[in-house]
Every structure is written in structure tokens, then in C-alpha cells.
Amino acid sequence: MGGILFIAVIMMLMLFWRGIQLIADWFWFQEVGKEVIFTVTFLTQMKVAALFGGAFFVIFYLNLFLASRLSSRGYWVDRDNLIQIPPWEAGGKSFGTLLLLGSVVFALFAALRGSAQWEIFLRFLYPTPFGNQDPLFGRDISFYVFQLPFLKYLYTWLMTVLILTTLATGAVYFIRRSFQFTPPQTIRISPPARVHLAVLVAVLFFVGTLGAWISLNELLYSKRGVVFGPGYTDVNTQVTMLKVLMGATVFCGITILAFAFRRDWRIPAAGLAVFFGVLILGTGIYPSLVQKFKVVPNEIALEKPYLERNIRYTNLAYGLDNIEYREFPAEERLTWEDLKRNELTVKNIRLWDHAPLLSTYSQLQEIRTYYKFIDVDNDRYNVNGEYRQVMLSPRELSYRALPSRTWVNEHIIYTHGHGVVLGPVNRISPEGLPEFFIKDIPPVPSADIKVTRPEIYYGETSNEYVFVHTKREEFDYPVGEKNVYTRYQGKGGVPLSFWKKVVFAVRFGSIDILLSNDVTGESRIMYYRKIHDRVSRVAPFVRLDSDSYLVISKEGRLVWILDGYTVTDRFPYSEPVPGLGNYIRNSLKAVVDAYDGTVSLYISDPKDPVIQTYSKIFPGVLQPLEQMPEDLRAHIRYPQALMSIQARMYGTYHMQDPQVFYNKEDLWTIPRKAGAGVGAEKEYPPYYTILKLPDGKKEEFVVLLPFTPSRKDNMAAWMAGRCDAPHYGEVVVYVFPKQKLVYGPRQIEARIDQEAEISKQLSLWSQRGSQVIRGDLLAIPIEKSILYVEPLYLAAEKSQLPELKRVIVAFGNSLAMEENLELTLQRIFGGEVLREKPSPKAALAAAPPAEKRRTDAEIAGQALAHYRKAQEFLRQGNWAGYGEELKKMEEGLKALERRK
């Protein structure tokens, strides 16, 4: 009794904790206006739990109850029984209670497991046709994606119920002396037990027919052949054998049912022999022999039609069928006049890599130790009337770096990050540092992009919960030795009451929520503040991209954009990607306001049947992309992650001819580059840039990735994903002539390593104790040619302030390195240096002296860098360098003095 009470208490505590979580989640869904997500999910979980749990209880308990009744009197009590069982009184309450409690416990587990299947249950109820049929059985693909998974779970559930019921029923009969074991090897079963158990086993085999039918349909995911999907052996042997197995399973069930009424062991033995014969010989050994001795020696001839199916459906599943295929002559006739005509492309070549720029931003613009730049993102803006690629990083609050980590500081005072840093991708200061369009706290613009609401309450590193509208003001930003405070003016957060405070105190495990005098009835609590957590709760049906990015809206608000993917591993014939599945669409764009946490979901691929199904499941939650504000829609991007997946598949599946595909005659791969560590290599990632496509009319923002032939380093093609309207989502592949050698990234890297002047300079820097950081090598298509650009950064061994010191450009057989891109291009192509023409506003911003344009932190950081270099020269005995660096440090300190 004590054990039962303990279990009951544990279950009550678990239910209480789950109830608190549900209540807190309900408050949150009300705040974001997505109650339908909560109600549909919760109610479906309850319905499915009741359905599977209730059905399990009925089947399980009724059979145990029936067995208990039919065996209420022991049939054999003689002492010759080898196994002596203590007699149970017929109708004993303790035994009946045990059966009931056991049934309830098993039913609860079945209900819990069943509730987790709420999503496949809803997908089963709301399928959307794909409009494509599988060529083997003629069913629409929606059957395999939406309905077959639930039918498979239903079959698994039925088999589990029947197996457990049969075992438990047999145990009841055994305990109630319905079995007799007498020497030497005789087993006697009472007639009620024999009939009951035989019926259960027969039903088990009848249900097994459903399993054979499911296996028949799952042949579309076969891995037996040369490619994914059913091949010659599956279609010509396995299909037939599985149909025979279905008949053998029914026959076996009938023979076992006959045994219930005729005590002849030979009848079920014959049925079982037929069943296992078909199972082992028909579906196992026979197909393997056909595959080995018929298919493998004649693989291409026999597998050709199935190769065609795999190629077609893989292209369909990954959206490769929509990729445009164009030729690119890869000429080496680029001139200075061509560069001038493509000046916007040249001016937007990215010279700042993410890692060095993030380190530099951290040194120059974090301002205080508790501010952190987590990531740097690429985007494009119209800056002073010109289309520019920029790099942007939000300044978030790091709670781990707070000087005093008290509960009040973490949850009431320090509630938000502040502002962003934004700058061009190609401009550098004379010191080799980045220039800024927006910098400092509060944000100071030098262009026509303004931030009017810089506070970041919802971001990538936000802590679990904070309170606003409390008795205390919130820290906003520092000014010198003082701090500026503010009060929240938005609509974010859940309004509090006493009982809500009780709920949240339990939910977050903090009694301070109840005891704090600063938290009042006017206060609001913000939780689920990490944007990925926030979006995943309102869109649990998509897989989110890890690379969220921040956008400055037309009104000057900070807004996060996240890409969401609908994926499945149930698409017939399609080659799977490990860890992903074999179907993907970028069907969702999620927008999160950084100030009030508002979440909006937009369908970016309305043709995707999967997102259409979820739109039916959760009505009113998903909006058309056209309803996204126009200023935000101008910043959506073709995702790098999707480009990587598609490129990896397209490298193989651009080969449409089965013979060429089988021999892998034209296999492409993504180029590889040196990574961290000896011998470490990694794939080139897709990169964003602004350029004019060879057949385009104007410059546009694209994500680009080159291809090389398999096991070769020359360039074979390049892929571009278009980001700007009206061509958003279009992917184009430009293919080079096969008879022409075009240097690939790895070959260009090798040429850079072998170039005497560059190698000498790199060695000289390294000998002086500086760390040389080689940036990403970018292939930039201009006109009908490819231009390679690689930046070089220099950092002291212990410094976290990389400086951009050189730019390398390669074109054809020409290679040069100079202090900036303009000089390097001039050295290769001749002509005048391409200079940016500043707009009147930019010229006005450039008017003050250099030390006035820089912040105190920047000047101090540069002075510190000069001091460290001076110390290095001192250790080396280089007195000239030592004196020069001290002089530069002195100039920086004087600049600080003049600002006071």
C-alpha cells in the first residue's frame, strides 16, 4: 500500500508541474496572439491520448478480466505438476485490484506515448495533394508523406497492445492453474485458456497482414539498389513476395484459430511453417540471390528505369527541377572599362570576413564588458541613395558578464541590449579598421539609416525572463561614468496579478518573484525571449535556420528575420541527406520584433504541400508573404543553408542521363579550403554579394557558390540564389565550357602561396610576431569573367584587433597584392583608381577631423594596439619600430586629450 501511495504522490507532483507549465504557456500564447497553436496542439494531444490510452485499457483489461473469470477454478491441482503455484481465491479482490491497477498503468503509458503523435495524426487528417504520383503503386505522394506514417504508428500500437495482452493473459491463466507441466515433457492447457490465447494469437497474425502491407508501401524507401528507392529486385521480386506474405499471414492466423477448437498441433504448425518459409525464403534469401547473381552483373541495364525515377524525384524533392541552367564562357577579356561599368559590383565586394570583423567590432564597439556581439550578418540597404552591401551586428546584453549578478540586476535592472553596428563590406580606415554607417551608444548614424528604437529585449542570447513596468527604472546605456535609465513603453510581456506571480514563481523556481516589492500588479513578465525558442513555439512544425539576422525597418525599429524549413524523410525515391530527410522547402519567414516580441509568420513558398497542410491545421496563423511589410520584404534572403543542401545534391543530380549518372562522369563537388588545424579542410560556404548576373539588367543581392569537378580543382560552374524581388527564390547555375580551364579557388590559393612577393611579405609579418589571417577567397563574376579577391588581416599574437592590411586579386594568370582593392585592381588592369563618390550627406559626415569621427573607445583601442606593437619591437631590439609605434600611441592619446 505504501508503494502505491508513493507512486500516486509522484504522479500528482508530475501532473502539478505539467499543469503549471501549461498555464504559463497559455499566458504566453495569449501575449503573442497565437492561441490557436496552443489550443489545437493541446486538444489534439488530449484526444489522441484518450483514444490510444482508452483503447489500450479496454483491450488489455477486458482480456485480463475474461481470463480471470474463465480460470476462477484451477483445472489441475495434482501434485505431479512440475511448477507449483499458490492458489488464488476465485474472485479475490486483491488479484482483481492488481489487474485493474496494472491495466491503468499500462494505459497511461500508452496515452503518454500516443499524445506525442499529435502531429502525424493531424497530418493524417489534413493531407494536401502533391500532384505527383509514385510510378510503382500510382498513389499521390501525399499518401506517403502525410498518411502512411500514422498508419505505421497505428500498426505498431496494435501489435504492441496485442503482444502485451497475449503475454499478460497467458500469465493470468498460468497463475490460475490453467497450465499443467507433467513429466517427461507434457504441457496441458485448459480449453478456455487454449481458445482465448489462440484467438489472441490469430488476431496478432491478422494485424500482421497490415504490417506486410506497410512494408510493401515502404519499398519506396528501399536502400537495396544502386540508388535510394525500389530497384529491379524490389519491383520484380519483393513486391510479389510481400503480397504472398500477406496471404501467408492470413493463412497462419486461420490455422491458429482452427487450433482453438480442434486440439491438433499439426494445424498451427503447418500455418507457422508456411509463414516463416515465405518470410525467410521469399522476402529474405530469394531477393538477395536475385540481386547478387542477376542484378549486380547487369546493373546499368536492369536498373536504368529506376535510376531515372531516382533522378526525377530527387530533383523534385529538393527543388532542383526549378533551377535554370545557363552557359558561362569564362572569358579572360575583362578590362578597366568593364570594371567601371560594373562599379557597383566592385564597390560591394566583401573585404571583411565575419570572424575578423566580429573580433574587431568586439574590441571597438562593445563599450562595456556586459555587451556582446554574437554574430555578423550580411544584408543590403539603400545608403544615401546607393545600393550597398553591409555587415550588421546587434549589441546584445550578456548576463554572464554583469559586474554583479544579483536577482534584481538580472531580472529587473538589466533587461535589454542596445543598438547595432552597421558598416560597408568594402571600406577600411587608414589604420586597416572597418568604417561605420551606424556605431556607438546611443546609435550614431553617418548615413540615412536611423535607429529610433534601439533596445533589444528579444534576441539570440536573452536570459530566461525579465520584468518591466516595475518600481525600478531599467538600465539603458552608459554615458561616461554615469548610466542612463529608461522605462519600457511597448506591449511586450504578460501582465501580472498575484495568482500569475504564484504561477511564475513555481514555473521559474524563484520565490523572489513573489517576495520582490519591485514587481507590482502593473508589471509585465517577458519570457521565452530567445528568438529561436520564441518562433519554435509558435511554429513547431518547421525546422529553423540557425542563422537569424537583424533588420532595421523603415521606422527605425530592430526586427529579426528567421528562415523556416518544412522537411520530411518520407518522399518516395528521393535521395536522403543525413540528419535532414529527403525533402526540403524554405516555406516560412518568421519576423520577431526585438522590442515587443511580436511574432509574425509568412508563407514564402505557397506551392509547398507541407506548409499548406499546416495552414489548414492552424488556420489564421500563417500569412501570405505579400502581407509582410514592404520594407522588411526587401531584406529577405535566399538562405545559405538551403543553398548548401541544394548545391550538394545538384552536384550529382544535374546529370539527367542515367548512363552518365551511373558512371558519375560529370560529378561536381563544392570546393574545399584549409580549416583550423593541420590537415583540416572544410567546404567553401555560400556567400552573399551584390552583382549583375551575366544576363541581368541591374545589380542584385545574391548568394553564390562555385563548383569544381570531382577530384579536380578547376572551376566547373557557379550557382546563384537570387534574393531581390521580383526574382526572389530563383536559382541559376552558370556552367563553364568543358574544354576550357578555369582556375578554381584551391588553385588560386596555391598560386597565392607560390607567388614570391606575397610569400615574402607573409613570412616577414610572421617573423615579427604578428598573426596573418587569410580571409575567404571570393569568386566574383563580372561580365563574362571571374575575378578572385582575398583579403589579408594582421593581428598581434595576443591582440583581438585584426586589421585589414592587404587585398589580393587574381584574374586569369595575373596576381597582385596591394593595400586596398582599388590599388590592386589598378595594378592588374591599369587605369585610374576606382574611388567612391560620396553623396552630399556622406561628405558632410566626413567633414570633421578624423579623431572627431572616431569614438573614444576606437582611439583608445588603436593606442593600445600601438603600445603592444611597441613592446614587441622592444623585445626584438627594433628601436626604430619601437619609436614609431610610441609616436603613434602618443598621437592617439593627444587626440583623446583634445576631445575633452
Secondary structure by P-SEA (a helix, b strand, c coil): caaaaaaaaaaaaaaaaaaaaaaaaaaaaaaacaaaaaaaaaaaaaaaaaaaaaaaaaaaaaaaaaaaaaacccccccccccccccccccccaaaaaaaaaaaaaaaaaaaaaaaaaaaaaaaaabbbbccccccccccccccccccaaaaaaaaaaaaaaaaaaaaaaaaaaaaaccccccccbbbbbcaaaaaaaaaaaaaaaaaaaaaaaaaaaacccccccccccccccccccaaaaaaaaaaaaaaaaaaaaaaaccccaaaaaaaaaaaaaaacccccaaaaaaaaccccccccccaaaaaaaaaaaaaaaaccccbbbbbbcccccccaaaaaaaaaaaaacccccaaaaaaaaaaccccccccccccccccccccccccccbbbbbbccccccccccccccccccccbbbbbbbbbcccccccccccccccccccccccccccccccccccccccccccccccccccccccccbbbbbbbccccbbbbcaaaaaaaaaaaccccccccccccccbbbbccccaaaaaaaacccbbbbccccccccccbbbbbbbbbbbbbcccccccccccccccccccbbbbbccccbbbbbbbcccccaaaaaaaaaccccccccccccaaaaacccccaaaaaaaaaaaaccccccaaaaaacccccccbbbbcccccccccccbbbbbcccccccbbbbbbbbbbbccccccccbbbbbbcccccccbbbbbbccccbbbbcaaaaaaaaaacaaaaaaaaaaaaacbbbbbccbbbbbcccbbbbbbbbbbbccccccccccbbbbbccccccccccaaaaaaaacccccccccccaaaaaaacccccccccaaaaaaaaaaaaaaaaaaaaacaaaaaaaaaaaaaaaaaaaaaac
